[in-house]
Amino acid sequence: MIPLARTRRVLESGIREGLHPGAQLAVFRHGRPVAELSLGFSDPAAESPMDSSVAMPWLSAGKPVTALALAALFEEGKAHPDHKVADWIPEFAAGGKSTVTISHLLLHTAGFRAADRIDPGLPTEAALSAVCATPLEPGWRPGTDAGYHRFASWLVLGELIRRISQEPLGGFLRRRILEPIGIQDAWLVPDNTGTGKRRAVHHDTRSGRPVPAPDLNAPALLHRERPGSGFHGPARDLARLYAAMLAPPERWLRPETLREAVARHRTGVRDRTFQAVVDMGRGFLLNTPDMPYGYGPHACPDAFGHSGAQTGCGFADPAHHLAVAWFCNGMPGEAAHQRRQTQVNRALYEDLGLAPADIPPCG
């Protein structure tokens, strides 16, 4: 295993500064694990040390699991990206949303961001009903205007998977996406696995000391199916997902399906939520200059993945056959986290000898 001395120093410095109680990181190259870090505490109040099996909150970094489930349904001919959502969920047409397509949801061009203010702790049926009743933003042009949807549109995508596949959401995700590539310990709700693995307690660290975040640790919320923000699992499982995307095994998703999922379907458009230009695939954030939650200054232009709010990220860099996931169980505020994310990803490339000074750019 590669020791990752620079990356370790960045994460250990974050622990000393109070940015996070603990951290986890996993790296694959050419489909094989080459590095792993587990630092600090998964639960400092209980003095529980972090280890590589602890389930971390992926938050939005888990969105690609749902996106790949839709890609599987497209591959099987059971749905198409251009199908209208209301063809499957008629109640979704309310409020001017009758023309919104599955692709619009995946590309964050659907235009009902007000639904992200709905209480995420509502039972799934009640939350979905409230999302469907939410109207389009005034003047919004679905498919043209862009604005990141934090969680509400992903509830709709989860319901689409249920109705199209005629399977429970968690069961379909495990059967079609996770288990075929050896992911056993990631879950959308704890009952999906029955493994009994330890879960990291997530913390608000804006004050410089860890305070458990009630919005992320409440048992009722953990047992809601939230496909846009509810995944938990070890970092190594998310890194394994990206490794499989770079070299898909037989009887999983076809290479052409994966290429289509991470193609630049949305380019050069300013995102009204991020207040920046962010290129997107269908459910993936594509490497874009100066984008928030990016993959660091050394990532190649074709890198793709997704980050989680003030927690960490998972991504693949095809030019380097690289798959990465890392998470911290502390949310220090946007500015502090953006610095942390840049520092971790920069140090990681340097530890791996993939910085431009070490090799030809993206060679």
N, C-alpha and C positions, 0 to 999 in steps of 0.2 A: 504494500500500500504506500502511496506517495504521502509524505508527512504534512504537506501544506503549511509550512511554517508561517508565511506571511498571513494567510487566511486565519490561522489560529490566533495570531496576535491581534488582528482586527476584532475578532469575536470576543476574545478575552478582554480586550480593552473596553468593549461595550458592556461587559459584565461589571467591570470595575467602575465604569461611569454611570451605572444604573440604567442603561438602555434596555437591558433584558436580563432575567435571571439565568437563562440557559439558551443553548443553541444546538442545532443539529444540521449536518450537511452531508450530502452524498454525491459522488461523482462517478459516472460511467464513461469509458472511452472504448470505441469499437465494440460496444455491446457488453463490456465487462466492467465490474466495479473496480475502481483504481484508487479511491480515497474515501474516507469517512471520518467525520468528527462528531463528537458528542461532548458538550461542555456545560458546566454549571449545574443548575437544578431544574428539574421539571416542575417541582413544587417547593419553593424555598421555605414555606411555612412548615412543611412536613420534613424538610431536609431530604427530599427525595432526589437523588442524583439523576441527571439526564443520561439516557443511554440510547442506543440506536433503535430500540424496539418501541420507544415511547411514541404514542400517536400525537402529532402536532396539529394544530388548527391550520388548515390550508387556506381557509377563507376563499377569496376569488381565484387563488392559484389552482383550485380544484375545478374551475369552470371547464377546462378542456376535457375532463372525463365525460361530462354531459355532451359536449360538442362532438366527441368521438362516437358516442352512442347514436346521435343523429346521423353522423356520417355512415355508420353501419346500416341504418335504416335506408339511407339514400342508396348505398351500395346494393342492398337487397331488393331495391325497386319498390319498397313499401311507401316511400314518400320522395318528394323532390324539393330542393331548396326553394324553388319558386312557387310551391303550393301555398295558398293563403291559409293562415292559421285558423281562420273562421271556418274553413272547410272541415276541420277536425274538431274545433271547439267553437260552436256557433255563438255562444254567449260572449266570446271575445270581440265580436264585431261591434259591440256597443261603443259609443263615443267616437265614431269616425274611424275605427280601426279595421274596417272590413277589407281593406286592400293590403294590410300588413302581411308579409310573407315570413316563412321560417327563416329564410336568409336574412331578412331585415332584423329579426331578433338576434341572430348569431353575430351580425355585423354592428349591432348597437346603433341602428338607424331607424328604429321603430317609433320612437318619439312619445313615450308615455312615462317619462322619468318621475313624474309625481307619484307613481305607484311605489317608488322606493321609500316613500314616507310611511307606508303601511306597516303596522306592527309585525315584525318578522316572527314573533312568538305566537301569532294566531294559529289555530289549527289549519292544516293545509287547505281544506275545503273552503274555509272562511277567507283565508288569505287570497286564494285563487279567485274567488268570487269578487273580492274587492279590487284585485288587479284588473280583471276583465271589465269592471265597471268604470275604470279610470279612462278619461278621454285623452285623445291626442293633444299635445301642446298646440296652442293657437298658431296657425300658419305652418305647422311642421309638414315637411314633404318626406314621407317614408321612402327609404332607399337613397335619399339625396342628402338630407341633413343628418348630422351625426352627434350622438351624445351617449356616453357610456351609461348603461343601466346596471346598477349595483346588484340587485337581486330579483326584482319583480319579474322581469322578462324571463328569467331562468326558471321561475316557478311555472311559467307557461310552457317553456321547453320541456320541463319534466313531465307536465301533464300530456304534452304531445307524445312523448315517448310511451307513456302508459297507454294512451288510446290507440296509437298506431301499432305497438307491439302486442297489446293485450296482455301485458305482464306487469307485475309490480315494478316500480321504478328501480328500487335498490336491487332487486333480483336480476333485472335486465342488465344493469350496469355491471354487476358482478359476473354474470354469465357471458356477456358478449365482449366486455372490454377488459376487466381486471383479471379474472382468473386465468384466461388463456395465456397471459404473459407472466404468470406467477405472482401476482399481487394478492396477498392473503390478508394483510392487516389493515388496509384502508377501509373506511366505512363512511357512509352517508348518515346513518343513524347507528348507534351501537349495536342494535339487534341484528344488523346486516351480517355480522361476523360471528358473534358469540365467542370471540377469542378471549375476552377479559383482559386485553392488553391495557397497560397504564396509559392515561391521557395526561398531557401536560396542562397545567393550569395557566391560562393566559392572563396577562397583567397589563394594566395601564401604568406606564412608567414615565409619564410626562413630568412628574414631580421629582424624578431622580430616584424614587424608591418604588418597589413593586407593590401595586395594589390590585388584587384580583378583579378582573373586569366582569361585572355581573351580566352584561349583555352577551358575553361569549361563554360563560361557564354555567348558566342556569340549566338545570336538568331538563326543564320543559322545552327549552330551545334546542338542546342537543338531540332531543327525540323528534324534532320536526324534520321532514325531508326538505332540505333547502339546497337544491342542486347548484345554485350559484355561489354559495358561501359556506355550506355545512360539512364539507368533507374533512375528515381527520385521518391521519396516517403518518407513519414514519417518513422522513425525507427520502429514504432509499426507495420507497415505493413509487413516489412521484418521479424520481430520477429514472427508475426502471421503466416507467411509462414512456418517457421521452427517448430512452435507449431503444425501446421497441418501435417507436415511430421512425427512428433512423434506419433500423434494420428489421422490418416486420417479420415475425415468424409465420409459418404456414398456418392456415386455418384461423387467422386473425383478420385484420383489415388489409386490403390490397394496397400495394405501393401507390397506385394511381389515386385511390381514395384518400390516402394521407396527403399526397401532393395537392390535391384539390382543396383539402381542409385548410392548408397553410399557404395557399396561393394568395396574392395581394388583391383581394376582392374589394377592399376599400383603401384608396390611396390618395394622399395629398389633401385630405379633408380635415379641417380643424374640428376637433371634438369639443362640444360645448361643456362637457363635464370636466374633462382634463384641462381644458383651455390650452390645448396644444395639438399639433398634427400627430396623429397616431394611425399608422397603417394597420389594417386588420385582415386576418383570415377569418374563416368561419368558426369563431370562438377562441381565436388565438391573437395575442398582441405580437405584431411583427416588428422586428428591429427597425426603429425609425430615429433619425438624428434628434437628439435633445428630448426624447419622449420621457415623461415621468415613468417611474418603475421600470427602467430599462435594464439591459443585460450587461452594462459596463462598457468602458471605452475600448476594450479589446475584442468585443464580440463582432463576428462577421456580419455583413449586411443581411444574410439569409437566416439569421437566428430567429427563432420563434418560441413562444411560450406564453406564460401568464404569471403575474405577480399577485400576491395577496396584500390587502391593506395593512401597511406598517408591520408586516410579519416576515416576508421573504419571497422567494420566487422559485419557479421551475422553468427550465428552458432547454432547448436543443440548439446546438451550433453545428449544422451539417458539414460545413467546411472542415471542421476539426473532429468530426465523429464524436462530439462531446454532448453529454446529457448531465444536467445539474439540477439539484434541488437543495434548498436550505431554508431554514425557518428559525426565528427567534420568538420566544414566548413573552415578548414585551413590546408594547406599542408606545414609542417615545414622542409621538407627534410627527407630522408629515416632514418637516424640514430635517429633523434628526434622522428619521428613517431613510429619507432619500440619500443623505450622506452615507449612512451605513450600507445601503444597498450598493451604491457606487463603489465604496471601499471594498466590500466583500467580493464583488464580481471582478474588480480590477486585480485584487490580490490573488484570487483563484487562478486567473489566466497566467499571472506571473509565476505562481508556484508550479503550474503545469508546463511552463516553458512555451506558452502560446501567445505571449505579448509580442508586438511588432519588432521589438529589439532582438528577440530571440529567433524569429522565423520570418520568412517573407509574409507580408500581410495576407491573412486568410488563405495561406497556402496549404 
